[in-house]
Amino acid sequence: MQADLWQKLKGNLERQHIPGAMLIQAKIGLGPEALVERYVAGLMCQNDASEPCGFCHACSLIASDSHPDVHFVEPEKDKKNLSVEQIRQANKWALESSQFGGYRLIILPQAERMNVSAANALLKTLEEPPSNCVFILTTEHAQRLLPTIRSRCEVWHLSAPSQAQSVDWVSAQLGKRISLRIAYLCQSEPLAIKSFVEQGREKELDTLLSAFLSAVTNRNADVTAFMNVFLKSDVTFDEQLSWLWLVLASAQKQSLGLDQGEMIPEAAQLASLYSYQSLFKQSESLAELKKQLSESSGLNAELLVTNWLYSFLTA
């Protein structure tokens, strides 16, 4: 799935074209972290210019996640965002001497998780990048990064495969045919589809959608039953809300009479009960709700989702 982009990155390594900062834009379900790990291993190998040999000291340290010149910057435990203190520490690493006499690498997965102060602290370093230091950022929400940060990075896009390609790949990996319904609700991201099936998420999905339809197809319904399912699920709030948003998106297309190859029954029910305008309004509200919950850890998810459901019933 990543072969084309990897060949380009590999070619740059072989030519010793190493930028001070890289930004890889890709949805998490496409596995950008695996691409980054391969690039890091290739750059740090002491015996090969673009591929890890697997035998040198650097390769051994990379394999054990203990290379002193490679730093991954992740949110602290129970935190959603990268703090300014973490970025300041990364900036210090950038100025240190390499313990192997080569490059120093600082990786920021899902870099959009930086708060404003952290982003500004990083920007100061990217404006005058230290020599032999590479910042590697990944994001699936490039619009949440400062434009000035994006402009100082060499930007790479990991494009998504088609739905058919994703289904074929996952089906081959798992030895069984994957339904288009699952592919659609995983946004055709191959790794997300594979994880969905391996973790047995379809039962969770069916339970959630059944409770949702029971709530929104009866204007006198008590939403408590749905909220019990939502809150007790092992699936994250964000993923459950993503499933609902995708069902609403499908319902909007069906209400306009568009042919939906990946049509799901729940969407057809919604399209028969609600107008396109109502479905569009609710999907926009849900998208905003998802954004709020992803950006702020202190919000009351139960209250916000309950209010959104009640607004659906009065639409």
Secondary structure, 3 states (H helix, E strand, C coil): CCHHHHHHHHHHHHCCCCCCEEEEECCHHHCHHHHHHHHHHHHHCCCCCCCCCCCCHHHHHHHCCCCCCEEECCCCCCCCCECHHHHHHHHHHHHCCCCCCCCEEEEECCHHHECHHHHHHHHHHHHCCCCCEEEEEEECCHHHCCHHHHHCCEEEECCCCCHHHHHHHHHHHHCCCCCHHHHHHCCCCHHHHHHHHHCCHHHHHHHHHHHHHHHHCCCCCCCHHHHHHHHHCCCCHHHHHHHHHHHHHHHHHHHCCCCCCCCCHHHHHHHHHCCHHHHHHHHHHHHHHHHHHHHCCCCCHHHHHHHHHHHHHCC
